[in-house]
Amino acid sequence: MRKMTDGKTILEILEWIIVRGIFWEYYVTEKWDESNCAYCLVDGDFQEIGVVSLDEIKPYISAQTKNLTEVQAAPGWKWID
């Protein structure tokens, strides 16, 4: 887990996912629930925080990690070390 901030908000990030094709990035902020849903900061055409279904994006995942030491923070955000 790492913490990320945009200067106003602090998010605890548990996992990072990127999907192929559109290259949207998902910064997972909580454990996946029994329905495989979790809140994420999504960096795509614009940034938003919302509920994401792992089942819906799973076929398109090109990279996924819980080791966040080599993952860049989302644009406009920075890691708090």
Buried (B, 14 or more C-beta within 10 A) or exposed (E): EBEBEBEEEEBEBBBBBBBEEEEBBBBBBBEBEEEEBBBBBBBEEEBEEEEBEBEEBEEEEEEBEEEBEEBEBBEEBEBEE
